[in-house]
Amino acid sequence: MKTDVEIAQEAEMQDIRKIAEKLEISEDELELYGKYKAKVTLEAWEAVKGRPNGKLVLVTAINPTPAGEGKTTTSVGLADAFHEQGKKVAVALREPSLGPCFGLKGGAAGGGYAQVVPMEDINLHFTGDFSAIALANNLLAAMLDNHIQQGNALGIDPRRITWRRCVDMNDRQLRCIVGGLGGRANGVPHEDGFDITAASEIMAVLCLAESMADLKARLGRIIVGYTYDGRPVTARDLKAVGAMAALLRDALKPNLVQTLEGTPAFVHGGPFANIAHGCQSKADSLAINTELCRARIDIWRQYPDSHTPAQIDIGWHLLRIHDTGEHSCHKFSRIMGLKVGSLPRY
């Protein structure tokens, strides 16, 4: 049996400009990152706002099956199924974080023949969005520390700093540290720490922003700490917004790739669901103007008993998944199957 990597590496990918044509995105609205990746300009984002909305199906889960079939694999499979039927469809997914990629979880580009490609690029540095987010996060931290070092005009209490640095890696040694040691030239000592980039507030802010102006407004409201008399201090107070927005200029633009079957795929942003909203960016605004985009099936809420036969209707009559009567497996046009697996009980 071929591994996920072998399947992805053997894929014959289409030129990303041909993928964009399926969504009526012109070449002028693309910023190419090689032959198989592109960012979609913000002008294209604005152009679709007046169109009637398409249909949106969301996919959620609590844990994957023992075979590794989770939200991404299911979403990609559903999108490919609609694409096979001639529907105008796109799938929207979160970008993988390098921490889980190099940990037990592994990559987040799907599995088997339900993958987004180029898989290695997506799982590693991709288009540099995570690096830009980490840099913007750490720039704010540096400007905060420098403000205190250079006289502390705002009266920030070093004991009440809430803003942490970030790095896109699992490194528990950096979770709680003390910075500013080594003498006066190295800053004011205070407790500090690193979060993983996907848990940064800037990641959440980026994925909620609808424009550069909206992004700047949201960045400006970030609270980094408190003064000695208890007043909150924001990124706007530190005059950090413009520099942060400059670093995030390209990261705000959605990334367009494809599935193994040539279905358009937006892979952009990735805030962790345990600390933020857990959805990808407003790139859905582009995808939702197709007939159907991302799929979400919340099996747990409907089927807490994993052995209960089921019938699921999603997609506003575009898709109907019927109970086959065999091991609670649900098949759609022989393209893919959904199985209500062994879900834990509360």
PLY file of the C-alpha trace (Angstrom):
ply
format ascii 1.0
element vertex 346
property float x
property float y
property float z
element edge 345
property int vertex1
property int vertex2
end_header
0.00 0.00 0.00
1.36 3.41 -0.93
2.00 5.96 1.78
0.43 9.42 1.79
3.78 10.91 0.76
4.16 8.53 -2.17
0.63 9.26 -3.37
1.19 13.01 -3.16
4.57 12.87 -4.91
3.13 10.84 -7.81
0.29 13.31 -8.38
0.08 15.10 -11.73
-0.83 18.58 -10.60
-2.50 21.14 -12.84
-1.17 24.64 -13.37
-2.63 26.79 -10.60
-3.94 29.24 -13.21
-6.19 26.49 -14.57
-7.41 25.76 -11.06
-8.24 29.45 -10.59
-10.25 29.47 -13.82
-12.66 26.97 -12.25
-13.58 29.69 -9.75
-13.60 32.48 -12.34
-10.44 34.00 -10.84
-8.33 35.60 -13.57
-4.54 35.43 -13.83
-4.38 39.15 -13.01
-5.96 38.35 -9.64
-3.23 35.83 -8.76
0.22 36.24 -7.27
2.08 33.11 -8.33
4.35 31.20 -5.96
5.73 28.85 -8.59
3.55 26.70 -10.83
1.23 25.10 -8.27
0.65 27.72 -5.57
-0.74 31.23 -5.66
-2.09 33.96 -3.47
-5.35 35.59 -4.48
-5.28 39.38 -4.43
-7.50 41.38 -2.13
-9.06 42.95 -5.23
-10.49 39.55 -6.16
-11.82 39.27 -2.62
-13.67 42.57 -3.03
-14.99 41.61 -6.47
-17.00 38.62 -5.20
-18.71 40.41 -2.33
-21.65 41.44 -4.49
-22.34 37.95 -5.80
-25.11 35.78 -4.35
-23.75 33.46 -1.68
-23.26 29.83 -2.50
-23.90 27.00 -0.08
-21.57 26.33 2.83
-21.13 23.00 4.60
-18.88 22.91 7.65
-16.95 19.89 8.97
-16.04 19.35 12.60
-15.01 16.35 14.69
-13.53 15.41 18.04
-10.86 12.97 16.90
-9.96 11.03 13.74
-10.68 7.38 13.08
-7.92 4.83 13.83
-7.03 4.99 10.12
-6.40 8.74 10.43
-9.55 9.97 8.68
-10.43 13.30 10.22
-11.82 16.72 9.29
-9.36 17.49 6.50
-9.60 14.10 4.80
-13.40 14.18 4.98
-13.59 17.75 3.67
-11.30 17.02 0.73
-13.20 13.84 -0.11
-16.54 15.65 -0.09
-15.22 18.47 -2.25
-13.79 15.99 -4.77
-17.13 14.18 -4.86
-18.97 17.38 -5.79
-16.26 18.25 -8.30
-16.68 14.83 -9.91
-20.39 15.57 -10.33
-19.64 18.82 -12.17
-20.45 21.16 -9.29
-18.59 24.45 -8.96
-16.89 23.79 -5.64
-13.93 24.78 -3.48
-12.66 23.46 -0.17
-11.27 25.80 2.50
-8.82 24.45 5.09
-6.50 25.70 7.79
-2.75 25.85 7.21
-0.74 23.19 9.07
1.44 24.20 12.02
5.04 22.99 12.07
4.69 21.94 15.71
2.20 19.12 15.03
3.86 18.39 11.67
7.07 17.40 13.46
5.22 15.85 16.38
3.06 12.76 16.78
0.17 14.18 14.76
2.14 14.73 11.57
1.03 16.77 8.58
-2.38 18.27 7.93
-2.89 18.04 4.18
-5.30 15.11 4.25
-4.53 11.46 3.62
-4.66 8.71 1.03
-6.24 9.99 -2.18
-8.01 12.82 -0.34
-5.10 15.24 -0.09
-4.26 18.82 -1.00
-1.06 19.36 -2.95
1.80 20.26 -3.16
1.74 18.41 0.16
5.34 19.03 1.27
5.09 22.77 0.65
1.78 23.08 2.47
3.05 21.16 5.51
6.30 23.13 5.73
6.83 26.85 4.98
4.15 27.13 2.26
3.84 30.82 1.32
5.40 32.18 4.51
2.18 33.20 6.31
3.13 31.60 9.63
6.57 33.22 9.55
5.01 36.63 8.93
2.59 36.12 11.83
5.41 35.07 14.17
7.50 38.09 13.14
4.60 40.50 13.71
3.93 38.91 17.10
7.57 39.13 18.18
7.96 42.66 16.80
5.20 43.77 19.15
6.95 42.01 22.05
10.26 43.71 21.17
8.63 47.15 20.92
6.96 46.58 24.29
10.24 45.68 25.98
12.06 48.54 24.26
9.43 51.03 25.45
10.04 49.98 29.05
13.82 50.12 28.52
13.71 53.60 27.00
12.00 55.32 29.92
8.56 53.67 30.09
6.51 56.77 29.31
3.26 54.78 29.51
4.06 53.47 32.99
3.83 49.78 32.03
4.16 47.43 34.99
6.69 44.69 34.01
4.88 42.34 36.40
1.63 42.72 34.44
2.83 42.14 30.88
0.42 39.75 29.16
1.92 39.63 25.66
4.09 36.59 24.93
6.42 35.73 22.09
5.76 32.84 19.68
7.53 30.25 17.56
5.92 27.67 15.28
7.43 24.65 17.00
6.72 22.38 19.96
9.36 23.54 22.46
8.29 23.20 26.07
11.56 24.70 27.33
10.38 28.08 26.09
6.90 28.06 27.61
7.97 29.95 30.73
11.20 31.95 30.73
12.70 35.08 32.30
14.00 37.66 29.84
16.10 40.79 30.15
18.87 39.22 32.22
22.53 40.10 31.85
22.66 43.72 32.92
21.16 47.11 32.06
21.94 46.93 28.33
19.83 43.78 27.92
16.54 45.25 29.08
14.31 45.09 32.14
14.00 41.57 33.59
10.49 40.13 33.61
8.70 36.81 33.19
8.06 35.90 29.57
7.32 32.86 27.42
6.62 31.50 23.96
3.36 30.22 22.51
3.10 28.24 19.30
2.37 30.56 16.35
-1.06 29.06 15.71
-2.03 30.12 19.25
-0.97 33.74 18.74
-3.69 36.36 19.01
-2.37 37.79 15.75
-3.26 34.52 14.02
-6.84 34.87 15.24
-6.95 38.54 14.28
-5.62 37.85 10.77
-8.24 35.18 10.17
-11.09 37.49 11.19
-9.93 40.55 9.24
-11.88 41.46 6.10
-9.46 44.10 4.76
-6.15 45.77 5.55
-8.01 48.60 7.30
-9.93 46.06 9.40
-6.69 44.22 10.18
-5.05 47.42 11.42
-8.05 48.26 13.59
-8.00 44.80 15.17
-4.22 44.87 15.70
-4.51 48.23 17.41
-6.92 46.84 20.01
-4.56 44.06 21.17
-3.83 44.45 24.89
-0.18 43.77 25.78
-0.20 44.55 29.50
-1.27 47.00 32.19
0.13 50.12 33.77
1.01 50.51 37.44
-2.44 52.01 38.03
-4.23 49.17 36.20
-4.95 50.76 32.80
-4.68 48.45 29.74
-1.91 49.15 27.22
-2.56 48.34 23.55
-0.48 47.89 20.43
-1.85 51.24 19.26
-0.43 52.90 22.39
2.99 51.52 21.45
2.60 52.80 17.86
3.28 49.27 16.59
0.28 48.83 14.28
1.80 50.14 11.04
4.93 48.01 11.30
2.95 44.89 12.20
0.53 45.42 9.30
3.46 45.82 6.89
4.75 42.38 7.91
1.27 40.89 7.45
0.54 42.53 4.09
0.97 39.37 2.02
-0.15 36.97 4.75
-3.63 38.52 4.58
-4.11 37.24 1.02
-5.66 33.75 0.70
-3.59 30.84 -0.66
-4.95 28.80 -3.56
-3.83 25.20 -4.20
-5.60 22.02 -5.38
-6.62 18.53 -4.33
-5.30 15.40 -6.01
-8.45 15.46 -8.17
-7.91 19.07 -9.27
-10.54 20.63 -6.98
-9.69 24.23 -5.97
-8.55 24.48 -2.36
-8.04 27.56 -0.19
-5.50 26.81 2.56
-5.09 29.90 4.69
-4.65 30.72 8.37
-4.91 28.28 11.24
-5.86 29.43 14.76
-6.12 26.56 17.21
-9.71 25.85 18.21
-8.88 25.47 21.91
-7.81 29.13 22.18
-9.68 30.86 19.35
-12.43 30.37 16.79
-10.57 27.50 15.12
-11.62 28.30 11.54
-9.49 29.33 8.60
-9.47 32.90 7.33
-12.11 34.98 5.59
-10.95 33.25 2.42
-14.28 31.47 2.81
-15.72 34.69 1.37
-14.16 33.67 -1.93
-15.10 30.02 -1.68
-18.68 30.57 -0.55
-19.53 32.20 -3.86
-19.23 28.80 -5.48
-22.12 26.34 -5.35
-20.66 24.55 -2.37
-17.52 24.94 -0.35
-16.17 23.48 2.85
-17.97 20.56 4.47
-18.61 20.05 8.15
-20.45 17.11 9.67
-20.79 17.04 13.43
-21.30 13.30 13.87
-20.86 13.29 17.65
-23.86 15.46 18.42
-26.15 13.40 16.23
-24.71 9.97 16.97
-23.23 9.63 20.47
-23.73 5.89 20.10
-21.20 4.87 17.46
-23.25 1.80 16.47
-26.43 3.71 15.62
-27.35 3.47 11.91
-27.69 6.91 10.39
-28.84 9.01 7.51
-27.23 12.42 7.07
-28.63 15.15 4.83
-26.22 18.02 4.14
-25.60 20.49 1.37
-29.16 21.66 0.90
-30.21 18.61 -1.18
-26.99 18.67 -3.20
-25.73 15.70 -1.23
-27.59 12.90 0.48
-25.66 10.17 2.29
-27.70 7.03 2.91
-27.23 4.31 5.46
-25.88 1.20 3.73
-26.75 -1.02 6.68
-23.20 -2.37 6.92
-21.16 -1.31 9.93
-22.68 2.18 9.92
-20.79 3.09 6.76
-22.26 5.83 4.59
-21.36 5.89 0.89
-21.73 8.59 -1.72
-21.63 7.68 -5.41
-18.89 5.14 -4.72
-16.43 8.03 -4.45
-15.95 8.07 -0.72
-17.37 6.64 2.48
-18.10 8.10 5.87
-18.02 5.88 8.90
-19.39 6.70 12.33
-16.41 5.43 14.27
-15.72 4.60 17.88
-16.34 7.96 19.46
-15.60 8.48 23.15
-18.49 9.17 25.50
-18.82 12.09 27.85
0 1
1 2
2 3
3 4
4 5
5 6
6 7
7 8
8 9
9 10
10 11
11 12
12 13
13 14
14 15
15 16
16 17
17 18
18 19
19 20
20 21
21 22
22 23
23 24
24 25
25 26
26 27
27 28
28 29
29 30
30 31
31 32
32 33
33 34
34 35
35 36
36 37
37 38
38 39
39 40
40 41
41 42
42 43
43 44
44 45
45 46
46 47
47 48
48 49
49 50
50 51
51 52
52 53
53 54
54 55
55 56
56 57
57 58
58 59
59 60
60 61
61 62
62 63
63 64
64 65
65 66
66 67
67 68
68 69
69 70
70 71
71 72
72 73
73 74
74 75
75 76
76 77
77 78
78 79
79 80
80 81
81 82
82 83
83 84
84 85
85 86
86 87
87 88
88 89
89 90
90 91
91 92
92 93
93 94
94 95
95 96
96 97
97 98
98 99
99 100
100 101
101 102
102 103
103 104
104 105
105 106
106 107
107 108
108 109
109 110
110 111
111 112
112 113
113 114
114 115
115 116
116 117
117 118
118 119
119 120
120 121
121 122
122 123
123 124
124 125
125 126
126 127
127 128
128 129
129 130
130 131
131 132
132 133
133 134
134 135
135 136
136 137
137 138
138 139
139 140
140 141
141 142
142 143
143 144
144 145
145 146
146 147
147 148
148 149
149 150
150 151
151 152
152 153
153 154
154 155
155 156
156 157
157 158
158 159
159 160
160 161
161 162
162 163
163 164
164 165
165 166
166 167
167 168
168 169
169 170
170 171
171 172
172 173
173 174
174 175
175 176
176 177
177 178
178 179
179 180
180 181
181 182
182 183
183 184
184 185
185 186
186 187
187 188
188 189
189 190
190 191
191 192
192 193
193 194
194 195
195 196
196 197
197 198
198 199
199 200
200 201
201 202
202 203
203 204
204 205
205 206
206 207
207 208
208 209
209 210
210 211
211 212
212 213
213 214
214 215
215 216
216 217
217 218
218 219
219 220
220 221
221 222
222 223
223 224
224 225
225 226
226 227
227 228
228 229
229 230
230 231
231 232
232 233
233 234
234 235
235 236
236 237
237 238
238 239
239 240
240 241
241 242
242 243
243 244
244 245
245 246
246 247
247 248
248 249
249 250
250 251
251 252
252 253
253 254
254 255
255 256
256 257
257 258
258 259
259 260
260 261
261 262
262 263
263 264
264 265
265 266
266 267
267 268
268 269
269 270
270 271
271 272
272 273
273 274
274 275
275 276
276 277
277 278
278 279
279 280
280 281
281 282
282 283
283 284
284 285
285 286
286 287
287 288
288 289
289 290
290 291
291 292
292 293
293 294
294 295
295 296
296 297
297 298
298 299
299 300
300 301
301 302
302 303
303 304
304 305
305 306
306 307
307 308
308 309
309 310
310 311
311 312
312 313
313 314
314 315
315 316
316 317
317 318
318 319
319 320
320 321
321 322
322 323
323 324
324 325
325 326
326 327
327 328
328 329
329 330
330 331
331 332
332 333
333 334
334 335
335 336
336 337
337 338
338 339
339 340
340 341
341 342
342 343
343 344
344 345
